[in-house]
Amino acid sequence: MLKRTPYEFILWKALIMTTQGSMARCTVPDVLLTYELCMERMQRKHLDKRPLSPRQSDELMMKLFHNCVLFMRQSGHFDQMFALLKLVLNLNLKNDNLKCLSACEENEAPLIEYEELVLRSGMPMHEIWTRVERLRQSYNFLPYSEMVANPRDWQRCIEPMQVSPFLFPMKCVESGMQLLLLVMQMMKLPFVRTDCLAERLCSRIDQIGDSEAIETLLVEMGDRFTYSLPRHSSGLDYSTAVIQMAKQLATSPTFMSHAIGHELYVDCIAQTLLACSDGLQDSSQRLVFLLLYIRFERLRLTMLKIGGQLKAEQCVQARQRLRDLLMRPANKEITCLYTEMAITEYETAPNNENVERSSKILNIILGTSPDYQDTQMVQALVVRVELLLAQEKRTEALHLLKCLALGKSPSSRPDEIIATPDELVQCSTRLLDAALAAMREQAGGAVDPMPLCDYFAPNRVVLLLRTHCLMLCLLNEVDKAFELLDRLLAEPHFALEPKELERTRCRFLREQVRELQLLLVFHIPSRHNTLGRRLRTVLEPALVEFPRNMAFLHRWSELWTLPWYKLRSRLIQCKVGILSVLHLIIAAHMRFSQYFSRRGDVEEDVQSAQQNQRLLQYNRSLNIFETFLPTNPHRSAEEADQYWILRRNSLYWRLYLRCLSTEQTSFERSKRCLLMALDECPWDKSLYMEGITSVPQETSNMQDIMIEKEVRIFALPDELSVLRDANQKNISKY
């Protein structure tokens, strides 16, 4: 059929899925060849009778590129993947200094010492192999920059010509930015927090193409939707549960601090972000990568703080890196970078000293005569207000909002600002109305989708809307704030699916309004038992409209008073694939953790009660996975639809295997699950590694299949056997 109609994408898509998703036909070279042929044909689709527009063509090529790179990552061919990503950056940036994406033998030196320790450990051979394989994957993921005379691993010698068939030029200028952000996504950088951004960036071909990177759950630790709520802290909360899960499921290479060799990958991501910012000429595009760099620093420090591992020395080093960045001539005048640094100081503060440092930075930004026409200046004021609210300094927060409404300096004394509450609201309303009018005028003539840079840059309408609503809250007029937001949601410019206006802009504004509604719920003076009801009222419509918003999923998972079946059904109806399952598991874990923390001191037979609760938790976790399987005769239509996406995601199967790896489950049942998983994801290396851990008696069979499928293996079993025997002989001599 493809010989008759060579430019028909539906046929190419079917060929990709039946090659990559079939245990009988899937080998890495065959799948990559299919991608290569498909991308070549789609690039020449303008020769077809039904040609695509330039934007449609770029979207199609981006989907294929995304899935191709994702396939390389999942099959363990990191050297090919990074060689391709380096080629993309070289072609799209005016910066050829990309040494961060090439191997450096000095950085890989510790690997040999770690391998020696594992080989001398005396562990079973399958344990030695899995540990050495993960070690080498953590250190040897980058390709050699040039041909090496005597390489330790010849597969890392990759020339640009070997990966160039998977890359084609974009036809639209704006597609270049999307391609660069896609590169950072493939490097497991978590920065997609909103549903609108996920819709623009997270491409996949039907069932195949869902990301297996657990690191995406960590995005809120680097970019919260509001800073008016208490900071992250260690304890039985959502952040702790997410980090525990991420540590268990993260595959090397990863930036997570528990993994050996993570420093190498952290440096790779950070230097790539800086290379992107240095190589771009457009100031708004440069700003995006600078923001991502600062948020990546904040994310790592916040994780260490939650885990109780943050040291003063690490804070000092991170602060110096950020100062060096801000001292560059091109960055000195960018206000929002200083605001991000202030947020980093506050979020990672182990004591009040860092909180004061954060306040000092923001006070310097606002200065004596701030320009409120500057959106970045308004953002600094909003952040200052929210940080004051988080510290329960409502009077100081209201003073800053008064200064904004009346156009006064924040350094003014409270007795110098004389205005009644009604006058303050009127002044704030005039500011907001002017911003809304400018937005409506601009949106009326917009035809092209919203630029990707605008998803990261501060938005004047959103900021002024936030200040106005926070002022109404502090003046005890929360109902008026909710009425205003409800009126805006009914307008065409905030519609979910606008008929005449450009779609992406309207959806972006609507999602921001939904987040603002969520923020206001936490500032309503009410008893704790009514908070859950108010949250549910706001979150249900928000999740229906924006199911991939991480803030909404987070807060829904924390509804302790909501019956489990209602929480579960809403997450399943979101139809967001693995995100639904992950938040179901997190919610179940937090509920049982809460039970132990509350009942542990009053239960007479504590050990028996905890054992019963663990059994209930095990059954609930098992039910989460088995409810989607075709073997479940009672599964709903929504669950069946979810399974078509979940079955191609190795995270689902790895979690299922871990759930079965208990004393209540036989090896035979785990083996059946493993075979079902490999039949659905025969290309995924992490699944084979998980299978060897869960069903160790199948180690040799798993290794044979990996070799047959040409999944990347860094440590050959025969090689390790020889090395172990040599080490044992050396030990016996001494």
N, C-alpha and C positions, 0 to 999 in steps of 0.2 A: 504493500500500500504506500509506503514511503517512497518507493521508486516512481510511482505514478504521481504522488503529491508530495514532493520533497520539502515543502515549506509549511506543512500543516502541523502546528504546534501540539494539537491534541494527540496526534499519533506519536510524536517525539516524547511527549510526556508519558504516554502509556508505555513506550519502550524503556524509558528510564526507570519507571516504577517496576516493570516486570523483570528488569535486569538487576537493579539494585535490591529490590525487595524479595527476590526469589533465592532460596537456599541452593537450588540446583544450578542457577545461572550466575550468581553473584561472585565475581572475582574483581579485585581492585582495578587491574588494567582494563578489563572489559567495561566496567562502569565508567571509568574516566574517558575511555574512547567514545562511549555513547554521549557523554556530556560534550566532548570536543566536537563531534559531528553535529550534534543538535545546535550548539552555539554558532558554529560556522554557517549552518543553514538559516538560522534565525537572523543572523547579522545581514544576510542577503535577501531577507523577506521582501524588500522593496521590489524585487523582480517578480514577485507573485502577483496574481490577478487582484488580490485583496491586500494591498500593502498597509502597514501600520504607520501611524503618525510617529514623529521622532520621540515624543514622550512615551507613547505606548511601547515603542521598540526598546527604549532604555529600561522601562519597567520590566519588560520580559527578560532582557539580558541580565538585569540585576538579580532577578529570581534565580536564573540558571547559575550565575556566578555564586550567589549565596549558597545554593544547595551543593554546588561542586566543592567549594571550600569547606563547607560543613562536612561533606563526605570524607574529604582528606583528613580533617581533624578527628572525626569519629573512628576512622579506620587506622589511626595512629601514624599517618604519614605527615608528621609535623614539619619535617624538613621540606617536603614539597609545598606544604601550605605556606610556610613562612617565606619560601623563595618566591611564591606567587604574590603574596602580600607585599613583599619588598619591591617586586616589579611594578605593582599597582602604584605604590607610593612614589617610586622613581619617575613614573610617567605623569603623575598628577601634581607633583610638588616641584618647586624651584629650589630643591635642596637635595644634593646627592650624598649628604653625610648621613647615611643610614647604617652605620656600623652596629647599631643596637640590634639589627635583624640578621647579623652574621655571627658565626661561632667564634669564640675566643678561648683558646686552650687554657689560658691562665684561670679563667673563671670556672672551668670544668675540672681543675686539679683536685678538689676535695672528693670527687666521685670515686677515685681509686681507693682512698682510705675507707670510705663507707663500704665499698664492695668487699674489701679485705675483712672488715668486721663481720659482714653477713656470711661470708664463706667460712669463717672460723667459728661461727655460732653453734654448729652442730644441729641445726634445725633440719626437719625433713626437706627433701629435695624440692617439692612443690612450693614450700614456703621460701626457700632460698631463691628459686626462680622468680616468683612474683615480686619479691622485695628488690632484687637486682634489676628486674625489668622496670619497675617503677622508678628506681633511682636513676637509671640511664635515661628514662623518659623525661625526668626532671632536669637533667643536665645536658642531654644531647638532642634537644628539640630543634636547635637552629642549624641551618645548612652552612657549609663552608663558603666563605666569601670568594675563594678562588680554588683552583685545582691544587690539592695537596699531594706532595710526592708519595708519602706513605700514610694514607689515612687509616685511622683505627676502624672506621666504618665507611665503606665506599658509597653506601646509599645516601650519605650526606653531601656528596659531591654533585650538586645540581646546578646546571647552567641555565641562564634565562630562556634559552631556546626550548628547554624541556617543558617549561610551564607557560610559555607565551601563547600556545593554542587556546588557553582557557581565559584569555583576556582580549577584549575588543573595545575600541574607542566608543565613548558615549556620544550621542548626537545632540544632546541638550547640555548647555553650560551648567545648569543647576544640578544635573545628575552627578557631577564630580564630587560635590559635598556629600551626597548620599553614599557614594562609593567609599569615601574616606571613613565615614561613620560606620559603614558596614565592615571595614577592615578592623576597626576597634571592637566591634561586636564579636567578630571571629576570634579576637584575642581574649575573649571572656571578660571584657571590661563592663561592669554593670552600670549603665547610665539611663536605661529606658524605664522611667517610673510611671509615665502616663499612658493611657490607652491610645491617645491620638498619635503620639510619637511611635508607639509600637505598631500602629496600623501603617505608618509610613515606612518603617524600617524592617519589621519582621516579616520577611517574605518566605513563602514556602510553596512547593508544588503539591497541592492537595495534601495527602497524608504525610509524605516524606518532606522533611525540612524543619521539623520542630527541634529547637535547641535542647541539648542534653546538659548544658552548663548550669550547675546548681548555683554558681556564683551570681546569677541574675537576681536571686532573692535578696541579695545584700544591698541593693541599690539605695534603700532608705537610710542606710547608715552613712551615706555620703551626700544625700540630698533629700531632706524631709520636706513634706508639703507645707509645714508650718513649724516655727520655732517657739511658739507661744505655749507649747506643752512641755512637761518636764523632760530633761535630758535622758539619753540612754543610760541605763545603769545595770549592774549585774543583779541577777535574781530570776524568779520564775516568770519571765515575761516573753513577749514575742521575739525580741531580738536575740535573747539567749537560746531559745528553741531553734531559730533559724541558723545561728552559728553552729550549734551542735549538729544539726542535719547537714549543713554544708561541709563540716569537717569530715563527716562519715562518707559523703558521696562525691566530694571533689576529686577529680582525676588530675594527675600531673600532666603537663606543667600547670601550676596554679600559683596565684599570688597570696594564698592563705598561709598564715604564719606557722601553722602546725606542720606543714609539709617541708621535708628536707630539700634544700635547694631553691626554696621559694624566692630568695633574694635575687637570684638570676632572672626570674620571670618578672618580678616587680620592676627591676631596672629596665627590662625590655619594654614593658608597657609604658613606663614613665618617659623614657627617652623617645619612644615613638610618638607620644603625645606632643612632646616639645619639638620634635622634628616636624610634625604637621603644622604646629603654630608658626615655626620659623619659615617654613616653605610656602606659606600662603600669603598672597598680597592683599586680599580682601580683609579689612579690619574686623568685620562681623564674623567671618569664618575663623580668623585667628582667635578671636575671643572664645569661641566654642571650645577649642582644644585647650586653651588656658584654663577655662572653667573646669573642664573634665580632669585636668591634671590636679588642680587644687582639691576637687572633690574626691579624687582617687587617694590623695594623701589623707584626707579627712576620714574616708572609709576605713583605711588600714589602721589608723590610730584609734578610731572608735571601736573597731573589733577588738583590738588589744585591751582597750579600757574595759569593755564589757566582760572580757575573759579574765580580768584582773592581772594582766601581764604588761600593762603599759608602764614604762620606766621614764623617769625624768629626762634621761639622756636622749631617748627617742623623740620626745617632744621638742627638745632643744635642736636636734638635728633637722627635724621636719620644719621647725620655725625658720631655721637658717636657709633651708632650700627655698622656702616661699619668699623670704626676704631677697634672696639672690634673684629670684624670678621677677619680683616687683621692682628691683633696682635697675632692670634693663631699660634703656631709653624708650623703647617702643611700648613699655607697659606702665611707665610711671604715672600716666594721666588717666588710666582706666579705673574709674572709681569702684566698679563692681568687683574687681579683683581684691581690693582692700576689704570690701564687705565680706567676701568669701573667706578671707583670712581671719576676720573677726569671728565669723561663725565657727571656723575651725578651732580657734582658741577657746571658744565657749563650749563646743561639743566635746572636746577632748580634755577639758579642764578637770584635773583630779582634785583641785582645791579652789578656794576663792580667789587666789592670786591670778590664775589664768582668766577667771571671769572678769576681774577688774581690767585685765589687759585687753580683753575683748571690748569692754565698754569704752576704754580709752581710745582704741582704734576708731570706733564708730563716732565718738565725740569729735575726734580730729577731722574725720571726713565731713561731718555736718558743719563744723566750724562756727564762725560768728555770723556769716551772711550766706547761707546756702542758696543755691539756685534751684527752686522747686520746679522749674521748667525742665530741668535735667532729670530724665527718668531714672538714671542710675543713682542720683542723689535721693530721689524719693524711695528707691529700694533700700538704701542705707537707713533711712528714717523708719521704714516699715520693719526692717529687721531689728532695729534698736527697740522699737515699741514691743515687738513680740518677745524679745529677750527679757524685757522688763516685766511683761505679763507672766512669763514662765517663772520669774522670781517673785511673783505676787506683789509687784510694785505698781499698783494700778494708778496711783496719783501721778507718778512720774510719767507713766505711759500716756495718760490723758493730757498731760501738759504738752508733750511732743505733738500729739494729734491736734491740739489747739493751735500750736505754732504753725503747723502745716495749713490748717484751714484759714487762718488769718494772715498767712504770709510773714510771720514773725521768725526771728532767729531762735533756735533751740536753747541758746544761752540766756534768753530773757528770763527774768525772775517771774514766778507765778503771779505776784501781785501787779506786774506790769501788763498782764493780759486780762482785760476786763471785758467779759462777754457772757451773756446768758446762754444756757444750753440751747435754746431755740435759735439764737443767732449763730452759734457754732455749727449747728446742723445745717442751717441755710447756707453758710459759707462753704461748708464741705460739699453740700449738694451742688452748688454752682461749679465747683472744681470738677466734680464727677460728671455733671451734665456736659461741660465743655469737652472733656475727654471722650465721652460717648458720642457726641456730635461729630467730632473729628474722626472717630473710628467708623461711624456709619457712612460718612462721606467717602472715606478711603475704601471701605469694603464694597460700596456700591459699584465702583469701577473696576474692581479686581476680577481678573479672569483666571490667572495662573494660580496653582496651589500655593499655600503659605510657605515661604522659604523655611528650610529646616533650621536655620540660625535663629529664627524667631521663637522656636520652642525652648531655647536655652536662655535667650536674652530677656531682661526684665520688660514687662508689658505695662505701659502707663495706665491703661483702663483697668487692668486687673489689680494693680497696686492701689490706685485711688479707690476702687470699689472695696478693697480690703480695709483701707484706713477708715473709710466712711462707716462700714459695718462694725468695725472694732470700736469706733467712737460711740455709735449707738448702743453697743453692749455696755461700755463703761458708763454711759448715761442712763442705764437701766431701761433701754428701749429696744430690746432684742426683737420684739415682735415686728417693729417697723423694719428692721434689717431683713428679716425673713420675708416680709411682704415685698420689699424692694427686689430681692433675689427672685421671688416667684414671678414678679412682673417681667423681669428681664428674661427669664426662661421662656416666657410666652411670646417674646419678640422674634421676628424673623432672623435677626442678626445673631441670635443665640439658639437657633433651631438645631435639632439633631440631624435632620435631613432637609436642608433648605431647598426650596423649589427654584428660586431665581438667583440667590447669592452663591458665592463660591463656598464649597462644602467644608474644606479643611479649616478655614478661619472660624466659621460658625461653631464647628465641633470643638475646636480648641477653647473658645470662650465659654462654651457651655460646660465643658469639663472643669474649667477653673471655677465657675460659679458653683458647681456641685461640690468641689473641694472646700469652697468658702462656707457652704452650708454645713459641711461636716465640722469645720473649725468652730463655727458659732455654737454648735451643740455643746462643746466642751466649756464654753464660757457662759452658759445659762446657769444662773444660781438655782440649783435644784438638788434634791436628795439623790443619793447614789442609786437607789432602786428605780428611779425614773429615767436615769441616764440611758440604760439599755433600751428602753422603749423609744426614746427620742432618736438614739443612734439607728435603730432598726428602721424608723420612719424615713430617715435621710438616706441610709445606705441601700435600701432595696431598689428604689428607682435609679440610684447612681450606678449600681452594679449591673442593672439591666442595660443601661445606655453605654457604660464604659467598664466592661468586665475585666480588662487587663490593667486597670489602675491599681498600683501596688498599695496605695494608702487605703483604698476601699476594701481590698482583700484582707489587708492587715487588720483593720478595725472590725470587719465582719468575723474574722477568726477569733477575736477576743470577746465576743458576746457570750459571757458565761451563763447568763440567765435564759438564753434562747434554747428551746429544746433541740436536741441533737439532730433530729430528723429534719427540722426546718433549716438549720444551718447547713446541713449536708445537701438538701435539695436545691438551695439557692446556689451553692458553689457548683453543683453539677449543671444547673441550668445556664450558668455563665458560658459554658462551652469554650473554655480557654485551654483545653488540653491538660498538660502536665501541671500548670499552675493551680488548677482546681484540686488535683490530687495532693499536691504538696501542702496546700493550705488546709486541706482536710486532716492530713497527718499532723501538722503543727497544732491545729485546734484540738485534736484528740489528745496529743501529748500534754498540752497546757492544761486541759481540763483535769487529767489525772494527776498532774503535778500539783495543781491547786488542791485537789482532794487530799493528797498526802500531807501538804503543808498545813491544812486546816484540821484534819482529823487525827494527825499523828500523835497529838498530846492527850487526846481525850478518849481514844479507843482503848478498851481494856486489853484486848488481844491484838496488839499492833501488828505483829508479824503475820497473823492469819488474815487480818483485814487487808494488808498490803498485798499479800499473795492473791487474794480474791480480786483485788483491783487490777493487778497485773494481768490476771487471766482475762478480765473484762477488756482491758486495753488491747491485749493480743487479739481477742476475737473481733473487736471493733476495727483494728488495723487490717486484719485479714479480710473482713467484710468490705472495706474500702476498695481493695484490689479486685476481689472476686465478683463484686457487683457488676463490673464492666465486662466480664468475660462472656463469650458466647455460650459457655456451659451453664450459665445462670438462667434458668427458665423464667425468672420473674423480673428480668431487667427491663427497664422502661425504654422508650424510644430515644430519650435524651442520653441515657447511658450507652445505648447502642451506637449513637452518633459519636459520642466521646471516644469510644473504643477504636474507631477507625483512625483517630489521630494518636491515641495513647499507644496503640500496638506497635507503632514505628518509633517510639521513643524509649531508649534504653534505660532512662531514669525510672520509668514505671516498672520495668521488669527487674531492675536492680533492687528497688525498694521492696518489691514483692518477694524476691529471693531472700532478702535480709529478714523480712517478716517471717518467712518459713524456716529460717536458720535458728530454731529454738529446740528445746528438749521435747516440746509437744509434737514436733513434726519429724517424719521419717526422711531418710536420705532419698528414698524412692520418690516421694512427693516433690522434693526439691529438684530432683532430676527431671521429672515430667515438666515442671515449670521452666527449667532451663532449656529443655528441648523446644518448648513452645516459644520461648523468648528468642532463641537463635533462629527459629524458622521465620520470625517476623523481622528481626534485625541481624541478618547474617554478616553484616559488614562492621559491626560496632565492637571495637577492641575492648572497651571497658566492660562489656557484657561477658566476654570470654574470661577476663580476669576475675570478674565477680563469680562466674561459674566455677572456676578453679578453687576459689576460696570457699564457696558454699558446698560444692560436691568434689572434694579433693581427689577421690578415687577416679575421677574422669580427667585428670590432668593431662595425661599423654594424648587422649582423644581430642581434647580441646586444642592442644598445641599442634596436632596434626591438621585439624581443620583450619587453624589460623595460617599455617604454612600453605595449605591448599588454596585458601582464599587470598593469599598474599597480603594479609593484614600485617602491618609493620611490627616486626619483632626485633628488639634491640639486643636481647641476650639469648642466643641459641642454647637450648637445653644441653646439647653435647659439649658446647664450649664451657658452660658452667660446671658440668660434671668433671671435666679435665682440670679446671681451676680449683675445684674443691679438693680433688685427690692430691693435687700438687701442694695445696696448703696443709693438708693433713700430714703429708710426708715431711714437710718442713717443720711442722710442730713436733712430730715424733723424733726428729733429730735432736731437738733441744730438750 
